[in-house]
Amino acid sequence: MKQGFRYFIKFLLILLAPPVIYTVLALIGSLIPLNSKSGSKNAEIDIYLYKQDMHTDILLPVHSKIINWDSIFKPKHALSNPQNSEFIGFGWGDLNFYRNTPQWEDLKLNVAFKALFLKSQSALHTRFYQKAPVSENLVKIAVSENQYKKLTEYILETVNAENQGKIQPVSGLRYYQEDAFYLAETSFHLFKTCNTWTNSALKASGLKACLWTPFPQGIFFQYRN
């Protein structure tokens, strides 16, 4: 009986160890700041971080001296063909997850498993906004032209946008009237989630970020003030 109990405890520890270690790593990575002194006196472009449930989007002005996003990710790709939008949101994730999980209550174990542990196609999600959303989960960041340029390069590299005029949306996949999805580079996995992508975008742009996080809380912790 005692030996059986010991085997059960060992099995339980083996079962619980990976998620515990993962959570601890995420906590440590979230608490280590990068680019903590990234503020620039030349900051003249406003961007936003927008948290929706467990996902984080980056909202950028549609038009700027650096880039006009609607010349690449065209409004006509969305159902409503939105015109005169002020912002466009960018998020990244697993294509199959996007297809099968429009809401978190739609989450299925097999879909999550495939996204986290099996190599698969990823996608960039875009959405046009007439104005910046009013939400307590919205953080405004003032960036310089140089930081913004690096951020645009990161996003364009995500969809390998060398031939920008030929970027086409994924057929039949939409959440809203004003959004679209595009095939993206690299693969979603346990250590590169949608929030890791956003955090990496901030790091690549010289903006405040954390060392590593799979969760939105790690990003927003750096902008808690």
C-alpha positions in Angstrom: 0.0 0.0 0.0 2.8 2.4 1.0 4.8 1.6 -2.1 1.7 2.2 -4.3 1.2 5.5 -2.6 4.8 6.5 -3.3 4.4 5.7 -6.9 1.3 7.8 -7.1 3.0 10.8 -5.5 5.9 10.4 -8.0 3.5 10.2 -10.9 1.7 13.3 -9.6 4.9 15.2 -9.3 6.0 14.3 -12.8 2.5 15.3 -14.1 2.6 18.7 -12.3 6.2 19.6 -12.8 6.0 20.9 -16.4 3.2 23.3 -15.9 4.7 24.5 -12.6 8.1 25.1 -14.3 6.5 26.8 -17.2 4.5 29.2 -15.0 7.6 30.0 -12.9 9.6 30.7 -16.1 6.8 32.9 -17.3 6.8 34.8 -14.0 10.5 35.3 -14.0 10.6 36.4 -17.6 7.7 38.8 -17.0 9.5 40.5 -14.1 12.7 41.2 -16.0 12.4 44.5 -17.9 14.0 45.3 -21.2 14.4 48.8 -22.7 13.1 50.3 -19.4 14.5 53.7 -20.4 13.1 53.7 -23.9 11.3 57.0 -23.6 12.3 59.5 -26.3 12.1 63.2 -26.4 11.4 62.9 -30.1 8.3 60.7 -29.5 5.6 61.9 -31.9 3.6 58.9 -32.9 1.0 57.4 -30.6 0.4 53.6 -30.6 -1.6 51.4 -28.3 -1.5 48.0 -26.7 -4.9 46.4 -26.5 -5.6 43.4 -24.3 -8.6 41.2 -25.1 -9.0 38.2 -22.8 -5.6 36.4 -23.1 -4.6 38.1 -26.3 -2.7 41.3 -27.0 -3.0 43.4 -30.2 -0.8 46.4 -31.3 -2.9 49.3 -32.6 -1.1 51.6 -35.0 -2.1 54.7 -37.0 -3.2 53.7 -40.5 -1.4 56.7 -42.0 2.0 58.2 -41.0 5.1 59.5 -42.7 6.6 56.0 -42.2 3.9 53.9 -43.8 0.3 53.8 -45.0 -0.9 50.4 -43.8 -4.1 50.5 -46.0 -1.9 50.2 -49.1 -0.7 46.8 -47.9 -3.5 45.4 -45.8 -6.3 46.8 -47.9 -9.7 47.8 -46.5 -11.4 45.8 -49.3 -10.1 42.6 -47.7 -12.6 43.2 -44.9 -16.3 42.5 -45.4 -17.3 46.1 -44.7 -14.5 47.7 -46.7 -13.9 50.3 -43.9 -12.8 53.7 -45.1 -11.2 56.6 -43.1 -10.1 54.3 -40.3 -7.7 56.0 -37.9 -6.0 52.8 -36.5 -5.3 49.3 -37.6 -4.7 46.5 -35.0 -2.2 43.7 -35.4 -2.1 40.3 -33.6 -0.4 37.0 -34.4 -1.3 33.5 -33.7 -1.9 29.9 -34.8 -4.1 29.8 -37.9 -6.0 26.6 -36.9 -6.6 28.1 -33.4 -8.0 31.3 -35.0 -10.3 29.2 -37.2 -11.7 27.1 -34.4 -11.6 29.5 -31.4 -13.4 32.8 -32.3 -14.3 33.1 -28.6 -12.5 31.6 -25.6 -15.6 29.6 -24.7 -15.1 27.8 -28.0 -11.7 26.5 -26.9 -11.2 22.7 -27.5 -8.4 20.7 -25.9 -7.3 19.1 -29.2 -7.1 22.6 -30.9 -5.0 24.0 -28.0 -2.7 20.9 -28.0 -2.0 21.2 -31.8 -1.2 24.9 -31.4 1.1 24.5 -28.5 3.0 21.3 -29.4 2.7 20.6 -33.2 4.2 22.7 -36.0 1.5 24.5 -37.9 0.7 27.5 -40.0 0.5 30.9 -38.2 -1.5 34.0 -39.2 -1.5 37.7 -38.8 -4.8 39.2 -37.8 -5.7 42.8 -38.7 -8.6 44.9 -37.8 -9.4 48.5 -38.8 -10.7 50.9 -36.1 -12.4 54.3 -36.8 -11.1 55.5 -33.4 -9.0 53.9 -30.6 -11.3 51.8 -28.5 -12.3 53.0 -25.1 -11.2 50.3 -22.7 -9.3 49.9 -19.4 -7.3 47.3 -21.2 -5.8 49.9 -23.5 -2.3 51.4 -23.0 -1.1 54.4 -25.0 2.6 54.6 -25.9 4.3 57.5 -27.5 7.1 56.4 -29.8 9.8 58.0 -32.0 9.9 57.7 -35.8 12.9 55.4 -35.5 11.1 53.1 -33.0 8.0 53.1 -35.2 10.0 52.2 -38.3 11.5 49.2 -36.5 8.0 48.2 -35.4 6.7 48.3 -39.0 9.6 46.3 -40.2 8.9 43.6 -37.6 5.2 43.4 -38.6 6.1 43.3 -42.3 8.6 40.5 -41.7 5.9 38.5 -40.0 4.1 38.2 -43.3 7.2 38.2 -45.5 5.9 41.4 -47.2 8.6 41.9 -49.7 6.0 42.0 -52.5 3.5 44.1 -50.6 1.0 44.5 -53.5 0.3 40.7 -53.6 -0.6 40.1 -49.9 -4.0 38.4 -49.9 -6.3 37.5 -47.0 -7.1 34.0 -45.8 -10.3 33.1 -47.5 -13.5 32.6 -45.4 -11.9 33.6 -42.1 -13.2 36.7 -40.3 -14.3 37.6 -36.8 -15.7 41.1 -37.5 -16.9 43.2 -40.4 -13.6 45.1 -40.5 -11.0 42.5 -40.1 -8.9 40.0 -42.1 -6.3 37.3 -41.6 -3.0 36.8 -43.5 -0.7 33.8 -43.7 2.4 34.5 -41.6 5.9 33.3 -41.0 7.2 31.0 -38.2 5.0 28.7 -36.1 3.1 29.2 -32.9 4.2 27.0 -30.0 4.4 26.7 -26.2 7.3 29.2 -26.0 6.1 31.5 -28.8 2.5 32.6 -28.2 0.5 35.5 -29.5 1.7 37.6 -26.5 5.3 36.5 -27.1 5.0 37.9 -30.6 3.7 41.2 -29.3 6.5 41.4 -26.6 9.1 40.6 -29.3 7.7 43.4 -31.4 8.2 45.8 -28.6 11.7 44.5 -27.9 12.7 44.8 -31.6 11.4 48.4 -31.6 13.4 49.4 -28.6 10.3 49.9 -26.5 9.6 48.7 -23.0 9.1 44.9 -22.8 9.9 42.0 -20.6 12.5 39.2 -21.2 9.9 36.7 -22.2 6.2 36.1 -21.6 3.5 33.8 -23.0 0.8 35.9 -21.2 -0.5 39.5 -21.7 0.1 40.3 -18.0 3.9 40.2 -18.6 3.6 42.9 -21.2 1.2 45.1 -19.3 3.2 44.9 -16.1 6.0 46.9 -17.9 3.4 49.6 -18.6 1.7 49.5 -15.2 2.5 53.2 -14.5 
